[in-house]
């Protein structure tokens, strides 16, 4: 693997990690809002 490819792979892996984290946060937000909407607070 060329060094440029390895660098790009590392960048994509980092972006993927960041996006997965954002999705997880949004899922928690959705669950919280559903919980509040049901009046279970």
N, C-alpha and C positions, 0 to 999 in steps of 0.2 A: 504494500500500500504506500502510495506516495505521501510525503509529508503534508501536502496541501489537502489530500483526501482525509488524512487523519485529523487535521485541524478542523475541516468542515464537519466531519463526523462528531467530533467533540462539541462543536457549536450546536449541531442539531440535537444531540443528546441533552445538552443543557436547556435548550429551548423546550424540548419535550418534557423535561422534568418541571420546568416552570409552568408550562401550560397544564400539566396534570395537577399541579398544586392549585392553580386557579380554578380548575373544574371542581376539585374537591371542596374548595371554599364555597363555590356557588351552590353545590349540592347541599352543603350544610345550611346555607342561607335559605334554600327552598324548603328543607325539612323544618327549619325553625318557623318560617312563615306559615307553613301548613299546620304546624302544631298550634301556633297562636290563633290561626283562623278557626280552629276547632274549639277554641276557648279552653284549652288544656294548660293554662298557665296560672 
